Amino acid sequence: MSISSLNAISPIDGRYRNKVEKLSPYFSEEALIKYRVQVEIEYFIALCEAKLPQLADVDPKVFSDLRSVYTSFSSEDAKAIKDIERVTNHDVKAVEYFIKEQFDKLNLSTHKEFIHFGLTSQDINNTAIPLSIKDAMNDVYVPEYFELLKKLKALAEEWSSVPMLARTHGQPASPTRLGKEIQVFVTRLEEQFNLLNDIPSAAKFGGATGNFNAHKVAYPDMDWKTFGTNFVQEKLGLQHSFPTTQIEHYDHMAALFDALKRINTIIIDLDRDIWTYVSMDYFKQKIKKGEVGSSAMPHKVNPIDFENSEGNLGIANAIFEHLAAKLPISRLQRDLTDSTVLRNVGVPFGHTLIGFKSTLKGLNKLLLNVAKFEEDLEKNWAVVAEAIQTILRREGYPNPYEALKGLTRTNEAINQDTISNFIDTLEVSDSIKKELKAISPSNYTGI
């Protein structure tokens, strides 16, 4: 049975495939195989450039043909490697044998034993996977992040002068502005993204237990540490972790996942706030002809995009959390638990992408209900009590907090007249009374 969107087990490969397919070139099985081939090819070229005597006769002109093995890598190539793996029962060894076949085609048969020379599988995995994550971050994640951030910035600007009743502990509080509340999320996201940018994409490269044992015993006079660092950093564009055990220690990768989780958490916070504003009727939602909000209630237009985002980002964070907690822990010089969990690394990226797209879709459907903002402010004149008592404090008026507390902590409605009449009872100058009466819930919004 061939895999389709209807029989896939995971929704990111099924229902949501069209939202995450841009991640396939980085996190699919075929992608991992391609990245492994890339590392193996570049490693062989680096050995040639290091002037190993046995590779002195390799013509540099063949390097472009070698690189085409991975730049022109096809699904058929991936299938061929999987066929080899059915015999070897080892995925990285299958890649090595596949490349040896390509060497035969390029008249490099005498140099085949320098493919994977001195390496262990993790030298390939722990460079291929960080490289794929780095590329996915730059090519897919970052553009999606900035698209969402751009929308939030635009809304913060568009709504910068819209006064809004704030609610702390769910209760009416000092008024704010809608644009400012959106700007809070913009700033939080930007600050976390800056931290994200400081995290290096690290890779391990150093043989079976990280010490270049096989390399040194074969070529004792060569500086293999410098070679490894140059290869990882100059050829692959990653940071060389050294010393390590057989595997990368994953501390930087864990930091990356923690940073991605924090960004997702901020967006979940945004999703819940917007969802609540919709429930308060602060926002209407654009209606698309033919769409159904509820199977039973025809009138409903549900904030499903924000709910979808929250759910997917929650799943992403659960997996990021496990990866960040699990990967840095390995028994002694190596156990296999990192390998199996890393095969899921694309899953949280997929759910994150779905979350980003859903939040953006929801934001694009919002319609500002200005009348509701104004209505809530008008119904809550009690919130200007803070302003009045603060000015009275400035003027040295006795016990202003207590005076306003007595006025406002009541079940009776407080309106503009109530406040105005109270101000008239105050023993302050007419100019102060005028200043106090100029304050309203709509203009008491701070900076």
C-alpha positions as CSV (number, residue, x, y, z in Angstrom):
1,M,0.0,0.0,0.0
2,S,1.4,3.4,-1.0
3,I,1.4,6.2,1.5
4,S,-1.2,8.9,0.9
5,S,-2.6,11.7,2.9
6,L,-5.5,9.4,3.9
7,N,-3.6,6.5,5.2
8,A,-0.6,8.2,6.8
9,I,-0.4,7.6,10.5
10,S,1.0,11.0,11.4
11,P,-1.2,14.1,10.6
12,I,1.9,16.0,9.5
13,D,2.3,13.5,6.7
14,G,-1.5,13.2,6.2
15,R,-4.0,16.0,6.9
16,Y,-1.3,18.7,7.2
17,R,1.1,17.5,4.5
18,N,0.6,20.6,2.3
19,K,1.5,22.8,5.2
20,V,4.8,21.1,6.0
21,E,6.0,19.6,2.8
22,K,8.8,22.3,2.6
23,L,10.5,20.4,5.5
24,S,10.7,17.2,3.5
25,P,14.1,18.0,1.8
26,Y,15.6,18.3,5.3
27,F,13.9,15.8,7.6
28,S,12.7,12.9,5.5
29,E,14.5,9.6,5.3
30,E,15.6,10.5,1.8
31,A,16.9,13.8,3.1
32,L,19.0,12.2,5.8
33,I,20.5,9.8,3.3
34,K,21.4,12.7,1.0
35,Y,23.0,14.7,3.8
36,R,25.0,11.6,4.8
37,V,26.2,11.2,1.2
38,Q,27.1,14.9,1.2
39,V,29.3,14.6,4.3
40,E,31.0,11.4,3.0
41,I,31.8,13.1,-0.4
42,E,33.1,16.3,1.2
43,Y,35.2,14.3,3.6
44,F,36.9,12.4,0.8
45,I,37.6,15.6,-1.0
46,A,39.0,17.1,2.2
47,L,41.3,14.1,2.5
48,C,42.5,14.7,-1.0
49,E,43.1,18.3,-0.3
50,A,45.1,17.3,2.9
51,K,47.6,15.7,0.5
52,L,47.5,12.2,1.8
53,P,50.2,10.4,-0.2
54,Q,47.8,7.6,-1.3
55,L,45.4,10.3,-2.8
56,A,48.0,12.4,-4.5
57,D,47.0,11.1,-7.9
58,V,43.4,12.2,-7.6
59,D,42.7,14.9,-10.1
60,P,40.9,17.9,-8.4
61,K,38.9,18.2,-11.6
62,V,36.9,15.1,-10.5
63,F,35.7,17.0,-7.4
64,S,32.8,18.6,-9.2
65,D,31.7,15.1,-10.5
66,L,31.9,13.8,-6.9
67,R,29.8,16.7,-5.6
68,S,27.2,16.0,-8.3
69,V,26.6,12.7,-6.5
70,Y,24.8,14.6,-3.8
71,T,23.8,17.8,-5.6
72,S,21.9,15.6,-8.1
73,F,20.8,13.1,-5.6
74,S,17.5,11.5,-6.5
75,S,14.7,9.4,-5.0
76,E,16.1,6.5,-7.1
77,D,19.5,7.0,-5.4
78,A,17.8,6.9,-2.0
79,K,16.0,3.7,-2.9
80,A,19.2,2.1,-4.1
81,I,20.8,2.9,-0.8
82,K,17.8,1.4,1.1
83,D,18.2,-1.7,-1.1
84,I,21.8,-2.0,0.0
85,E,20.7,-1.5,3.6
86,R,18.4,-4.5,3.5
87,V,21.6,-6.5,3.1
88,T,23.9,-4.7,5.4
89,N,21.3,-3.9,8.0
90,H,23.3,-0.7,8.6
91,D,22.2,2.6,7.2
92,V,25.5,4.4,7.1
93,K,27.4,1.4,5.7
94,A,24.9,1.3,2.9
95,V,25.8,4.9,2.1
96,E,29.4,4.0,2.0
97,Y,28.8,1.1,-0.4
98,F,26.6,3.3,-2.6
99,I,29.4,5.8,-2.9
100,K,31.9,3.1,-3.7
101,E,29.7,2.2,-6.7
102,Q,29.8,5.8,-7.8
103,F,33.6,5.7,-7.5
104,D,33.7,2.8,-9.9
105,K,31.8,5.0,-12.4
106,L,34.2,7.9,-11.9
107,N,37.4,5.7,-12.3
108,L,38.2,6.2,-8.7
109,S,38.1,2.5,-7.8
110,T,41.6,2.4,-6.3
111,H,40.7,5.0,-3.8
112,K,37.4,3.5,-2.5
113,E,38.8,2.6,0.9
114,F,39.2,6.3,1.7
115,I,35.5,6.6,1.7
116,H,34.5,6.7,5.4
117,F,38.2,6.4,6.3
118,G,38.8,6.2,10.0
119,L,35.3,7.2,10.8
120,T,32.4,5.8,12.8
121,S,28.8,6.2,11.8
122,Q,28.3,9.1,14.3
123,D,30.9,11.2,12.5
124,I,28.4,11.1,9.6
125,N,25.2,11.3,11.6
126,N,26.4,14.0,13.9
127,T,27.4,16.2,11.0
128,A,24.5,15.3,8.6
129,I,21.7,16.0,11.1
130,P,23.0,19.3,12.5
131,L,23.6,20.4,8.9
132,S,20.0,19.5,7.9
133,I,18.6,21.3,11.0
134,K,20.7,24.4,10.1
135,D,19.5,24.4,6.5
136,A,15.8,23.8,7.6
137,M,16.1,26.7,10.1
138,N,17.5,29.1,7.5
139,D,15.4,28.0,4.5
140,V,12.0,27.2,6.1
141,Y,11.7,28.1,9.8
142,V,13.1,31.7,9.7
143,P,11.0,32.8,6.7
144,E,7.9,31.5,8.4
145,Y,8.8,33.1,11.7
146,F,9.4,36.5,10.0
147,E,6.1,36.3,8.1
148,L,4.3,35.9,11.3
149,L,6.4,38.6,13.0
150,K,5.7,41.0,10.1
151,K,2.0,40.5,10.5
152,L,2.2,41.2,14.3
153,K,4.2,44.3,13.7
154,A,1.7,45.6,11.2
155,L,-1.2,45.0,13.6
156,A,0.7,46.6,16.5
157,E,1.1,49.7,14.3
158,E,-2.4,49.6,12.9
159,W,-4.0,49.3,16.3
160,S,-1.5,51.6,18.1
161,S,-4.2,54.2,19.0
162,V,-7.1,51.8,19.9
163,P,-7.8,52.2,23.6
164,M,-8.7,49.0,25.4
165,L,-9.8,48.0,28.8
166,A,-7.1,45.9,30.3
167,R,-7.9,42.9,32.5
168,T,-5.6,41.7,35.3
169,H,-6.8,38.6,37.1
170,G,-9.7,38.7,34.6
171,Q,-10.9,41.9,36.2
172,P,-11.1,45.5,34.7
173,A,-7.8,47.2,35.2
174,S,-6.0,50.4,34.0
175,P,-6.7,50.8,30.3
176,T,-4.1,50.1,27.7
177,R,-3.9,50.2,23.9
178,L,-4.5,47.2,21.7
179,G,-1.4,47.9,19.6
180,K,0.7,48.0,22.6
181,E,-0.5,44.6,23.8
182,I,0.4,43.2,20.4
183,Q,3.8,44.9,20.6
184,V,4.4,43.0,23.8
185,F,4.4,39.8,21.8
186,V,6.5,41.3,19.0
187,T,9.2,42.3,21.5
188,R,9.1,39.0,23.3
189,L,9.5,37.1,20.0
190,E,12.3,39.3,18.8
191,E,14.3,38.9,22.0
192,Q,14.0,35.1,21.9
193,F,15.0,35.1,18.3
194,N,18.1,37.0,19.1
195,L,19.0,34.4,21.7
196,L,18.3,31.7,19.1
197,N,20.8,33.3,16.7
198,D,23.5,33.0,19.3
199,I,23.3,29.2,19.5
200,P,25.9,27.5,17.3
201,S,25.1,24.5,15.1
202,A,27.6,22.1,16.5
203,A,28.8,18.8,15.1
204,K,31.0,15.9,16.3
205,F,33.8,14.6,14.1
206,G,36.6,12.5,15.6
207,G,36.3,8.7,15.1
208,A,35.0,5.9,17.3
209,T,35.5,7.5,20.7
210,G,36.2,11.0,19.5
211,N,40.0,10.8,19.7
212,F,40.9,10.3,16.0
213,N,42.4,7.0,17.1
214,A,42.3,5.3,13.6
215,H,43.4,8.5,11.9
216,K,46.4,8.9,14.1
217,V,47.5,5.3,14.0
218,A,47.4,5.5,10.1
219,Y,49.0,8.9,9.8
220,P,50.7,9.8,13.1
221,D,52.4,12.9,11.8
222,M,49.2,14.6,10.6
223,D,47.3,17.2,12.8
224,W,44.0,15.5,12.7
225,K,42.4,17.8,15.3
226,T,43.0,20.8,13.0
227,F,41.9,18.8,10.0
228,G,38.6,17.9,11.7
229,T,38.0,21.4,12.9
230,N,38.7,22.8,9.4
231,F,36.5,20.2,7.8
232,V,33.5,20.7,10.0
233,Q,33.8,24.5,10.1
234,E,35.1,25.4,6.7
235,K,33.5,22.7,4.5
236,L,30.2,22.2,6.4
237,G,29.7,25.5,8.1
238,L,29.2,24.0,11.5
239,Q,31.0,24.4,14.8
240,H,33.4,21.5,15.7
241,S,32.7,20.0,19.1
242,F,35.9,18.7,20.6
243,P,36.5,16.7,22.7
244,T,33.5,14.4,22.6
245,T,32.7,10.7,23.1
246,Q,31.6,8.7,20.1
247,I,28.7,11.1,19.8
248,E,28.0,14.8,19.8
249,H,27.1,15.9,23.3
250,Y,24.0,17.7,21.9
251,D,24.2,20.6,24.4
252,H,23.9,23.2,21.7
253,M,21.2,21.3,20.0
254,A,19.3,21.1,23.3
255,A,19.7,24.9,23.6
256,L,18.2,25.3,20.2
257,F,15.2,23.2,21.0
258,D,14.7,25.0,24.3
259,A,14.8,28.3,22.4
260,L,12.3,27.1,19.8
261,K,10.1,25.9,22.6
262,R,10.1,29.4,24.2
263,I,9.1,31.0,20.9
264,N,6.3,28.5,20.6
265,T,5.2,29.2,24.1
266,I,5.0,33.0,23.4
267,I,2.8,32.2,20.4
268,I,0.6,29.9,22.5
269,D,0.2,32.9,24.9
270,L,-0.8,35.1,21.9
271,D,-3.2,32.4,20.6
272,R,-5.0,32.3,24.0
273,D,-5.2,36.0,24.3
274,I,-6.6,36.5,20.9
275,W,-9.0,33.6,21.4
276,T,-10.2,35.4,24.6
277,Y,-10.6,38.7,22.8
278,V,-12.8,36.9,20.2
279,S,-14.9,35.4,23.0
280,M,-15.3,38.9,24.4
281,D,-16.5,40.2,21.0
282,Y,-13.5,42.5,20.6
283,F,-12.9,40.8,17.3
284,K,-15.3,39.5,14.6
285,Q,-13.9,37.1,12.1
286,K,-14.1,37.3,8.3
287,I,-16.6,34.8,6.9
288,K,-15.6,32.7,4.0
289,K,-18.5,31.6,1.8
290,G,-19.3,27.9,2.2
291,E,-17.4,27.4,5.5
292,V,-19.2,25.8,8.5
293,G,-18.4,26.9,12.0
294,S,-20.4,24.3,13.8
295,S,-22.2,21.2,12.6
296,A,-25.1,22.0,14.9
297,M,-25.2,25.8,15.3
298,P,-25.4,27.7,12.0
299,H,-24.5,31.1,13.5
300,K,-21.1,30.1,14.8
301,V,-17.7,31.3,13.5
302,N,-15.2,29.6,15.8
303,P,-11.6,30.8,16.4
304,I,-10.4,27.5,15.2
305,D,-7.1,28.8,13.8
306,F,-5.9,29.9,17.2
307,E,-7.0,26.6,18.7
308,N,-5.3,24.6,15.9
309,S,-2.1,26.6,16.5
310,E,-2.2,26.1,20.3
311,G,-2.6,22.4,19.9
312,N,0.1,21.9,17.3
313,L,2.6,24.1,19.2
314,G,1.9,22.2,22.3
315,I,2.7,18.9,20.6
316,A,5.9,20.5,19.2
317,N,7.0,21.7,22.6
318,A,6.4,18.3,24.1
319,I,8.8,16.7,21.6
320,F,11.3,19.6,21.8
321,E,11.2,19.1,25.5
322,H,12.0,15.4,25.2
323,L,14.7,16.0,22.7
324,A,16.4,18.7,24.8
325,A,16.2,16.5,27.9
326,K,17.2,13.2,26.3
327,L,19.9,14.0,23.8
328,P,22.6,15.3,26.1
329,I,22.4,12.1,28.2
330,S,24.3,9.0,26.9
331,R,25.7,6.1,28.8
332,L,29.5,6.2,29.0
333,Q,31.0,6.8,25.5
334,R,27.8,6.0,23.6
335,D,24.4,4.4,23.6
336,L,21.9,4.2,20.8
337,T,19.0,6.2,22.3
338,D,20.0,9.4,20.6
339,S,19.8,7.8,17.2
340,T,16.2,6.7,17.4
341,V,14.9,10.0,18.9
342,L,16.7,12.1,16.3
343,R,14.8,10.4,13.6
344,N,11.8,12.4,15.0
345,V,13.6,15.7,14.8
346,G,11.4,16.9,11.9
347,V,8.2,16.2,13.7
348,P,8.3,19.2,16.1
349,F,9.4,21.4,13.3
350,G,6.4,20.2,11.3
351,H,3.9,21.0,14.2
352,T,5.7,24.3,14.7
353,L,5.2,25.2,11.1
354,I,1.5,24.3,11.3
355,G,1.2,26.4,14.4
356,F,2.8,29.4,12.7
357,K,0.6,29.2,9.7
358,S,-2.6,28.7,11.7
359,T,-1.9,31.8,13.9
360,L,-1.1,33.8,10.8
361,K,-4.3,32.6,9.1
362,G,-6.3,33.5,12.3
363,L,-4.8,37.0,12.5
364,N,-5.6,37.7,8.9
365,K,-9.3,36.9,9.6
366,L,-9.7,39.3,12.5
367,L,-12.1,42.3,12.2
368,L,-11.8,45.0,14.8
369,N,-15.1,45.6,16.7
370,V,-14.4,49.1,17.8
371,A,-17.9,49.5,19.3
372,K,-17.2,46.8,21.8
373,F,-13.9,48.3,22.9
374,E,-15.7,51.6,23.5
375,E,-18.6,50.0,25.3
376,D,-16.3,48.1,27.7
377,L,-14.4,51.3,28.5
378,E,-17.6,53.3,29.1
379,K,-18.9,50.6,31.4
380,N,-15.8,50.7,33.6
381,W,-15.2,54.3,34.7
382,A,-14.0,52.9,38.0
383,V,-10.6,52.2,36.4
384,V,-9.8,56.0,36.4
385,A,-9.8,55.8,40.2
386,E,-6.1,54.9,40.1
387,A,-5.4,58.1,38.1
388,I,-7.4,60.3,40.4
389,Q,-5.8,59.0,43.6
390,T,-2.3,59.3,42.1
391,I,-2.8,62.9,41.3
392,L,-4.3,63.5,44.8
393,R,-1.1,61.9,46.2
394,R,0.9,64.3,44.2
395,E,-1.1,67.2,45.7
396,G,-0.6,65.8,49.3
397,Y,-4.4,65.1,49.7
398,P,-5.0,63.0,52.8
399,N,-5.8,59.3,52.3
400,P,-6.6,59.4,48.6
401,Y,-6.4,55.7,48.1
402,E,-8.9,55.0,50.9
403,A,-11.3,57.7,49.5
404,L,-11.3,56.1,46.1
405,K,-11.6,52.6,47.5
406,G,-14.7,53.6,49.3
407,L,-16.2,55.1,46.1
408,T,-15.3,52.2,43.7
409,R,-15.5,49.0,45.7
410,T,-19.2,48.7,45.5
411,N,-21.7,46.7,43.5
412,E,-23.3,49.9,42.2
413,A,-22.5,51.0,38.7
414,I,-19.7,53.6,38.4
415,N,-20.1,56.0,35.5
416,Q,-18.8,59.4,34.3
417,D,-21.3,61.2,36.5
418,T,-20.4,59.2,39.6
419,I,-16.7,60.1,39.1
420,S,-17.5,63.8,38.3
421,N,-19.7,64.2,41.4
422,F,-17.0,62.6,43.6
423,I,-14.4,65.0,42.2
424,D,-16.7,67.9,43.1
425,T,-16.6,66.9,46.7
426,L,-12.8,67.0,46.9
427,E,-11.2,69.9,48.7
428,V,-8.8,70.8,45.9
429,S,-8.5,73.7,43.5
430,D,-10.7,74.2,40.5
431,S,-7.7,73.6,38.2
432,I,-7.0,70.2,39.9
433,K,-10.7,69.3,39.5
434,K,-10.6,70.2,35.9
435,E,-7.5,68.1,35.5
436,L,-9.2,65.2,37.2
437,K,-12.4,65.5,35.1
438,A,-10.4,65.4,31.9
439,I,-9.4,61.8,32.7
440,S,-11.5,59.1,31.0
441,P,-11.1,55.3,30.5
442,S,-10.4,56.1,26.8
443,N,-7.5,58.5,27.4
444,Y,-6.0,57.0,30.5
445,T,-3.8,54.6,28.6
446,G,-0.2,55.5,29.6
447,I,2.7,55.6,27.2
